[in-house]
Amino acid sequence: MLAPMFCDVALILDQDARACDISLGADGDLVIDTTPATPMLMSIGLDARALAGDTLPDGRSQWSANPSSFLERRGSAGDALDIDGRFSGSRLWELSRNKQTEETRLLAEYFAAESLFWAEDMTGETAEVEAWWHARNLLRLRCSVSGEAIEITKRVDQ
């Protein structure tokens, strides 16, 4: 199998600001990232559309007396472009009001791994995801694809 070719406009993660931004080189051109880091940041950082049975952070679900609007279920604009109907992004946003429990930690690992579904298609290897409680109500996630790793934090119980 050929080595995967990644070629994206580089996203640079600023841990302090908890945000990503594109990068410009010294020549003023966009920096190109040939590692899986940028696709991982996009997969984790975009909000995937909630599934029909998911309970939303505000407590609503498909069975609520007040049905959720289209916007409450979120989702990436890029979802309309996938011919296989797969959602991009992660459902980590659904954990924003969860408590600091083992179930929340396991869900975070599951949602992160779910968002990196493309890794197996691109590299032949599944993504590795590990989540742990870094501080009170603060999850730390480490995701790696083909030896490239990113670490992010996710606040819960807001």
Disulfide bonds with the S-S distance in Angstrom:
none
